[in-house]
Amino acid sequence: PTQHLLIGLDMDRERLDDRIDKRFDEQLRAGLVDEVAALAETGISETARQALGYKELMDHLDGEMSLADAVDEAKRRIRRFARRQQRWFRRDPRIEWFDGSKETSPAVGARLADWIGAPDSQHDGAAAT
């Protein structure tokens, strides 16, 4: 048995996509385009150049697409990656899933308290992941 409590938050696709889009928009407002431009000037590895969001913004800075198209493509790639992650982690039987579209703090907190206080558990009670 695992010595860690593994908790996953499941969310419907529409809400997850909306959160991804908003998060990327926040990164743009915080200066992501300037960050990518600075990296392009100082040198960036081919691996880093392919990172989600960076690739599309690099393509924009290289004149290969408009900023709007780069943003749309980046969001699409990030959403697709998130779906692959969901499928991957869903197969792990150690993960206890909670509905991330609802208020989960009380349920997760209760589960964590139960896990820490379980007298017959195999863990040291020091940490949960």
Backbone as a chain_set.jsonl record, in Angstrom:
{"seq": "PTQHLLIGLDMDRERLDDRIDKRFDEQLRAGLVDEVAALAETGISETARQALGYKELMDHLDGEMSLADAVDEAKRRIRRFARRQQRWFRRDPRIEWFDGSKETSPAVGARLADWIGAPDSQHDGAAAT", "coords": {"N": [[0.83, -1.199, 0.0], [0.324, 2.3, -0.552], [2.201, 4.964, 0.987], [1.236, 7.418, 0.986], [-1.416, 9.756, 0.68], [-3.284, 10.025, -2.097], [-4.91, 12.394, -3.893], [-7.277, 13.327, -6.262], [-8.764, 15.863, -8.247], [-11.644, 15.949, -9.989], [-13.12, 17.308, -12.901], [-15.691, 18.691, -14.911], [-15.466, 18.78, -18.475], [-16.114, 21.222, -19.817], [-15.94, 23.193, -17.798], [-13.283, 22.84, -17.021], [-11.941, 23.488, -19.428], [-12.649, 26.19, -19.588], [-11.34, 27.202, -17.325], [-8.681, 26.711, -18.03], [-8.425, 28.384, -20.273], [-8.849, 30.921, -19.066], [-6.691, 30.978, -17.286], [-4.489, 31.004, -19.034], [-4.972, 33.423, -20.297], [-4.564, 35.118, -18.096], [-1.821, 34.713, -17.717], [-0.872, 35.868, -20.057], [-1.625, 38.558, -19.638], [0.058, 39.063, -17.55], [2.49, 39.276, -18.753], [3.547, 37.268, -20.442], [4.137, 37.164, -23.225], [6.225, 39.017, -23.474], [8.081, 37.746, -21.832], [8.609, 35.402, -23.291], [9.67, 36.558, -25.597], [12.005, 37.706, -24.549], [13.376, 35.392, -23.802], [13.75, 34.284, -26.312], [15.564, 36.068, -27.381], [17.823, 35.748, -25.751], [18.434, 33.154, -26.067], [17.185, 29.916, -26.338], [16.494, 26.549, -25.641], [15.772, 23.915, -28.006], [13.989, 22.076, -26.971], [12.69, 23.506, -24.898], [11.569, 25.418, -26.481], [9.465, 24.128, -27.624], [7.572, 23.913, -25.679], [4.307, 23.99, -24.137], [2.381, 26.72, -25.041], [4.67, 28.384, -25.17], [5.739, 27.576, -27.648], [3.772, 28.396, -29.509], [3.714, 31.159, -29.07], [6.324, 31.779, -29.751], [6.211, 31.16, -32.45], [4.467, 33.185, -33.246], [6.064, 35.444, -32.654], [8.051, 35.002, -34.476], [6.772, 35.697, -36.742], [5.083, 33.913, -37.975], [2.421, 33.53, -37.37], [-0.576, 35.249, -36.319], [-1.005, 37.045, -33.198], [-3.478, 36.476, -32.021], [-4.144, 34.038, -33.281], [-2.031, 32.483, -32.348], [-2.538, 32.449, -29.596], [-5.035, 31.142, -29.554], [-4.264, 28.632, -30.6], [-2.394, 27.813, -28.665], [-4.027, 27.555, -26.374], [-5.702, 25.512, -27.275], [-3.87, 23.372, -27.528], [-3.053, 23.126, -24.858], [-5.456, 22.403, -23.613], [-5.874, 19.921, -24.83], [-3.656, 18.535, -23.843], [-4.299, 18.529, -21.111], [-6.513, 16.818, -21.126], [-5.278, 14.425, -21.856], [-3.71, 14.069, -19.562], [-5.756, 13.714, -17.66], [-6.85, 11.251, -18.517], [-4.613, 9.602, -18.116], [-4.028, 9.803, -15.306], [-6.453, 8.93, -14.311], [-6.373, 6.201, -14.539], [-4.873, 5.336, -12.414], [-5.164, 3.441, -9.645], [-4.687, 4.174, -7.03], [-5.408, 6.763, -6.562], [-7.725, 8.858, -5.011], [-10.683, 10.189, -5.986], [-12.301, 13.356, -6.165], [-15.093, 15.52, -6.649], [-14.29, 18.181, -8.487], [-15.758, 20.295, -9.384], [-17.442, 21.191, -7.533], [-17.777, 22.479, -4.166], [-15.076, 21.381, -2.629], [-13.332, 21.419, -0.494], [-14.213, 20.842, 2.273], [-14.824, 18.063, 2.047], [-12.416, 16.943, 1.127], [-10.754, 17.76, 3.202], [-11.911, 16.348, 5.336], [-11.414, 13.739, 4.504], [-8.637, 13.721, 4.54], [-8.155, 14.205, 7.271], [-9.258, 11.855, 8.29], [-7.52, 9.997, 7.148], [-5.046, 10.692, 8.303], [-5.605, 10.198, 10.945], [-6.146, 7.499, 11.019], [-5.83, 4.55, 12.766], [-4.79, 2.059, 11.951], [-3.242, 2.478, 9.772], [-0.665, 2.404, 7.226], [1.108, 4.422, 6.985], [3.219, 7.223, 7.978], [1.882, 9.422, 8.801], [2.785, 11.96, 8.396], [2.705, 13.411, 6.016], [0.734, 14.246, 3.171], [0.003, 13.643, -0.222]], "CA": [[0.0, 0.0, 0.0], [1.049, 3.559, -0.617], [2.339, 5.689, 2.245], [0.747, 8.758, 0.721], [-2.799, 9.888, 0.265], [-3.316, 10.642, -3.416], [-6.229, 12.962, -4.126], [-7.469, 13.963, -7.554], [-9.989, 16.654, -8.408], [-12.223, 15.739, -11.306], [-13.896, 18.47, -13.305], [-16.277, 18.483, -16.226], [-14.626, 19.308, -19.542], [-16.42, 22.627, -20.105], [-15.369, 24.035, -16.735], [-11.827, 22.738, -17.119], [-11.517, 24.293, -20.581], [-12.797, 27.595, -19.222], [-10.268, 27.543, -16.384], [-7.438, 26.734, -18.802], [-8.439, 29.615, -21.07], [-8.669, 32.062, -18.166], [-5.325, 30.931, -16.749], [-3.569, 31.451, -20.081], [-5.214, 34.868, -20.438], [-3.883, 35.762, -16.967], [-0.387, 34.676, -18.004], [-0.621, 36.875, -21.09], [-1.707, 39.873, -18.995], [1.213, 39.192, -16.648], [3.707, 39.504, -19.527], [4.1, 36.056, -21.044], [4.711, 37.431, -24.546], [7.532, 39.645, -23.233], [8.962, 36.706, -21.289], [9.005, 34.537, -24.401], [10.534, 37.368, -26.467], [13.3, 37.815, -23.884], [14.028, 34.086, -23.926], [14.153, 34.124, -27.714], [16.751, 36.901, -27.593], [18.969, 35.235, -24.997], [18.668, 31.762, -26.443], [16.28, 28.955, -25.714], [16.706, 25.222, -26.212], [14.696, 23.425, -28.87], [12.998, 21.43, -26.118], [11.888, 24.558, -24.259], [10.858, 26.125, -27.545], [8.266, 23.346, -27.948], [6.683, 23.868, -24.508], [2.95, 24.504, -24.325], [2.284, 28.169, -24.947], [5.903, 28.987, -25.68], [5.865, 27.289, -29.075], [2.859, 29.228, -30.274], [4.147, 32.554, -28.968], [7.54, 31.875, -30.563], [5.748, 31.217, -33.848], [3.951, 34.543, -33.442], [7.188, 36.376, -32.671], [8.782, 34.731, -35.72], [5.946, 36.174, -37.849], [4.394, 32.795, -38.62], [0.98, 33.603, -37.11], [-0.992, 36.41, -35.529], [-1.075, 36.785, -31.756], [-4.77, 35.827, -31.745], [-4.046, 32.629, -33.691], [-1.089, 31.831, -31.439], [-3.242, 32.238, -28.331], [-6.026, 30.078, -29.782], [-3.554, 27.351, -30.756], [-1.826, 27.448, -27.369], [-5.126, 27.081, -25.525], [-6.153, 24.213, -27.797], [-2.86, 22.374, -27.157], [-3.081, 22.935, -23.408], [-6.67, 21.625, -23.3], [-5.638, 18.541, -25.266], [-2.719, 17.961, -22.877], [-5.045, 18.295, -19.871], [-7.329, 15.611, -21.317], [-4.37, 13.266, -21.773], [-3.383, 13.903, -18.147], [-6.92, 13.135, -16.993], [-6.914, 9.821, -18.858], [-3.457, 8.943, -17.505], [-4.189, 9.701, -13.857], [-7.681, 8.196, -14.018], [-6.045, 4.772, -14.484], [-4.129, 5.025, -11.189], [-6.148, 3.048, -8.64], [-4.352, 4.74, -5.719], [-5.933, 8.116, -6.448], [-9.114, 9.029, -4.577], [-11.19, 11.315, -6.773], [-13.354, 14.211, -5.632], [-15.692, 16.373, -7.664], [-13.667, 19.489, -8.461], [-16.68, 21.342, -9.824], [-18.217, 21.574, -6.353], [-16.951, 22.862, -3.027], [-14.455, 20.124, -2.218], [-12.458, 21.567, 0.672], [-14.64, 20.059, 3.435], [-14.724, 16.625, 1.793], [-10.998, 16.583, 1.078], [-10.253, 17.927, 4.567], [-12.396, 15.228, 6.145], [-10.693, 12.531, 4.089], [-7.264, 13.866, 5.031], [-8.195, 13.992, 8.716], [-9.497, 10.426, 8.486], [-6.294, 9.292, 6.76], [-4.012, 10.967, 9.306], [-5.987, 9.608, 12.218], [-6.441, 6.064, 10.909], [-4.883, 3.837, 13.636], [-4.184, 0.887, 11.334], [-2.651, 2.862, 8.481], [0.717, 2.025, 6.97], [1.897, 5.625, 6.77], [3.724, 7.863, 9.194], [0.996, 10.513, 9.135], [3.472, 13.252, 8.297], [2.433, 14.177, 4.801], [-0.199, 13.717, 2.171], [0.238, 14.236, -1.545]], "C": [[0.875, 1.263, 0.0], [1.131, 4.213, 0.757], [1.863, 7.134, 2.095], [-0.727, 8.695, 0.355], [-2.787, 10.643, -1.058], [-4.737, 11.091, -3.706], [-6.244, 13.621, -5.492], [-8.772, 14.736, -7.558], [-10.463, 16.494, -9.836], [-13.122, 16.924, -11.64], [-14.469, 18.21, -14.69], [-15.456, 19.266, -17.262], [-14.865, 20.791, -19.806], [-15.804, 23.559, -19.064], [-13.851, 24.01, -16.777], [-11.302, 23.584, -18.274], [-11.591, 25.785, -20.266], [-11.676, 28.033, -18.285], [-8.919, 27.612, -17.094], [-7.347, 28.029, -19.593], [-8.181, 30.839, -20.201], [-7.247, 32.119, -17.625], [-4.339, 31.419, -17.8], [-3.736, 32.949, -20.326], [-4.526, 35.641, -19.315], [-2.376, 35.808, -17.204], [-0.022, 35.708, -19.07], [-0.632, 38.276, -20.486], [-0.492, 40.125, -18.096], [2.534, 39.309, -17.41], [4.33, 38.289, -20.182], [4.741, 36.307, -22.406], [6.092, 38.059, -24.39], [8.54, 38.638, -22.692], [9.496, 35.814, -22.407], [9.95, 35.292, -25.344], [11.923, 37.496, -25.857], [14.068, 36.497, -23.967], [14.526, 33.861, -25.344], [15.426, 34.909, -27.996], [17.987, 36.326, -26.916], [19.309, 33.794, -25.343], [17.792, 30.827, -25.649], [16.474, 27.615, -26.413], [15.527, 24.833, -27.099], [13.6, 22.755, -28.051], [12.09, 22.47, -25.475], [11.053, 25.303, -25.288], [9.55, 25.415, -27.917], [7.258, 23.298, -26.802], [5.329, 24.49, -24.826], [2.92, 26.011, -24.092], [3.506, 28.866, -25.501], [6.028, 28.784, -27.183], [5.013, 28.251, -29.901], [3.273, 30.702, -30.23], [5.448, 32.779, -29.724], [7.166, 31.97, -32.041], [5.195, 32.598, -34.167], [5.106, 35.54, -33.563], [8.044, 36.208, -33.928], [7.984, 35.153, -36.952], [5.171, 35.093, -38.57], [2.887, 32.802, -38.39], [0.689, 34.849, -36.285], [-0.992, 36.03, -34.049], [-2.376, 36.061, -31.419], [-4.735, 34.352, -32.123], [-3.112, 31.854, -32.767], [-1.76, 31.513, -30.112], [-4.268, 31.119, -28.479], [-5.36, 28.709, -29.873], [-2.96, 26.895, -29.431], [-2.907, 26.892, -26.447], [-5.611, 25.712, -25.976], [-5.175, 23.115, -27.382], [-2.869, 22.093, -25.662], [-4.303, 22.119, -23.008], [-6.481, 20.16, -23.676], [-4.686, 17.828, -24.289], [-3.431, 17.638, -21.563], [-5.912, 17.039, -19.98], [-6.462, 14.346, -21.26], [-3.972, 13.01, -20.326], [-4.539, 13.265, -17.387], [-7.004, 11.639, -17.255], [-5.794, 9.048, -18.167], [-3.692, 8.734, -16.007], [-5.441, 8.929, -13.464], [-7.39, 6.699, -13.867], [-5.337, 4.371, -13.189], [-5.115, 4.699, -10.074], [-5.866, 3.624, -7.25], [-4.985, 6.111, -5.493], [-7.399, 8.085, -6.027], [-9.623, 10.308, -5.227], [-12.327, 12.031, -6.062], [-13.845, 15.101, -6.765], [-15.131, 17.784, -7.535], [-14.574, 20.613, -8.915], [-17.574, 21.82, -8.68], [-17.248, 22.027, -5.265], [-16.355, 21.58, -2.436], [-13.646, 20.23, -0.941], [-12.931, 20.758, 1.878], [-14.477, 18.551, 3.226], [-13.274, 16.169, 1.774], [-10.399, 16.704, 2.473], [-10.667, 16.778, 5.463], [-11.653, 13.949, 5.793], [-9.264, 12.559, 4.608], [-7.207, 13.625, 6.54], [-8.39, 12.52, 9.041], [-8.223, 9.634, 8.215], [-5.206, 9.485, 7.812], [-4.321, 10.257, 10.608], [-6.241, 8.123, 12.185], [-5.413, 5.259, 11.704], [-4.185, 2.666, 12.958], [-3.479, 1.215, 10.027], [-1.177, 2.498, 8.433], [1.634, 3.24, 6.817], [2.346, 6.211, 8.082], [2.873, 9.065, 9.604], [1.59, 11.893, 8.963], [3.068, 14.063, 7.083], [1.412, 13.462, 3.937], [0.101, 14.396, 0.859], [-0.979, 14.046, -2.406]], "O": [[2.004, 1.266, 0.491], [0.241, 4.039, 1.59], [2.072, 7.962, 2.981], [-1.21, 7.711, -0.204], [-2.323, 11.782, -1.119], [-5.657, 10.275, -3.76], [-5.339, 14.379, -5.838], [-9.759, 14.321, -6.951], [-9.762, 16.861, -10.78], [-13.798, 17.47, -10.769], [-13.824, 17.59, -15.536], [-14.837, 20.282, -16.945], [-13.909, 21.542, -20.001], [-15.219, 24.586, -19.407], [-13.204, 25.04, -16.59], [-10.325, 24.317, -18.115], [-10.7, 26.548, -20.636], [-11.126, 29.123, -18.441], [-8.102, 28.48, -16.787], [-6.312, 28.696, -19.586], [-7.379, 31.7, -20.563], [-6.665, 33.199, -17.52], [-3.431, 32.184, -17.474], [-2.753, 33.66, -20.536], [-3.964, 36.709, -19.557], [-1.729, 36.817, -16.925], [1.027, 36.347, -18.985], [0.243, 39.09, -20.781], [-0.074, 41.268, -17.91], [3.591, 39.43, -16.79], [5.531, 38.284, -20.451], [5.781, 35.725, -22.713], [7.029, 37.679, -25.092], [9.716, 38.674, -23.053], [10.689, 35.513, -22.458], [10.923, 34.719, -25.834], [12.92, 37.404, -26.574], [15.281, 36.496, -24.18], [15.606, 33.308, -25.548], [16.275, 34.46, -28.767], [19.087, 36.414, -27.462], [20.357, 33.284, -24.95], [17.679, 30.943, -24.429], [16.602, 27.558, -27.636], [14.425, 25.362, -26.954], [12.421, 22.85, -28.391], [10.866, 22.336, -25.503], [9.952, 25.765, -24.987], [8.637, 26.035, -28.462], [6.193, 22.697, -26.947], [5.216, 25.386, -25.662], [3.384, 26.501, -23.062], [3.38, 29.847, -26.234], [6.383, 29.712, -27.91], [5.487, 28.841, -30.871], [3.189, 31.405, -31.237], [5.658, 33.856, -30.282], [7.738, 32.766, -32.786], [5.436, 33.124, -35.253], [5.121, 36.377, -34.466], [8.682, 37.157, -34.386], [8.453, 34.992, -38.079], [4.652, 35.326, -39.661], [2.147, 32.154, -39.131], [1.573, 35.421, -35.648], [-0.981, 34.851, -33.695], [-2.373, 35.129, -30.615], [-5.234, 33.507, -31.379], [-3.377, 30.697, -32.442], [-1.571, 30.427, -29.564], [-4.358, 30.242, -27.619], [-5.842, 27.74, -29.287], [-3.018, 25.709, -29.107], [-2.705, 25.859, -25.809], [-5.899, 24.849, -25.147], [-5.595, 22.048, -26.935], [-2.711, 20.946, -25.244], [-4.203, 21.236, -22.156], [-6.881, 19.265, -22.931], [-4.891, 16.661, -23.955], [-3.19, 16.587, -20.97], [-6.026, 16.281, -19.017], [-6.863, 13.331, -20.69], [-3.901, 11.857, -19.901], [-4.327, 12.375, -16.563], [-7.204, 10.851, -16.331], [-6.022, 7.94, -17.68], [-3.569, 7.617, -15.505], [-5.483, 8.333, -12.388], [-8.097, 6.007, -13.135], [-5.215, 3.18, -12.901], [-5.829, 5.585, -9.604], [-6.733, 3.564, -6.378], [-5.087, 6.567, -4.354], [-8.21, 7.372, -6.618], [-9.052, 11.382, -5.035], [-13.192, 11.41, -5.445], [-13.114, 15.395, -7.71], [-15.455, 18.5, -6.588], [-14.19, 21.78, -8.836], [-18.367, 22.746, -8.848], [-16.032, 21.958, -5.443], [-17.066, 20.792, -1.812], [-13.305, 19.203, -0.354], [-12.123, 20.041, 2.467], [-14.039, 17.844, 4.134], [-12.939, 15.129, 2.34], [-9.62, 15.846, 2.887], [-9.868, 16.287, 6.261], [-11.303, 13.165, 6.676], [-8.742, 11.541, 5.063], [-6.32, 12.926, 7.029], [-7.762, 11.995, 9.961], [-7.885, 8.714, 8.959], [-4.517, 8.53, 8.169], [-3.42, 9.773, 11.293], [-6.527, 7.53, 13.225], [-4.232, 5.276, 11.357], [-3.078, 2.309, 13.359], [-3.154, 0.312, 9.256], [-0.53, 2.31, 9.463], [2.824, 3.082, 6.544], [1.93, 5.776, 9.156], [3.121, 9.663, 10.651], [0.973, 12.89, 9.339], [3.091, 15.293, 7.129], [1.264, 12.24, 3.981], [0.416, 15.586, 0.823], [-0.991, 14.473, -3.561]]}, "num_chains": 1, "name": "protein.A"}
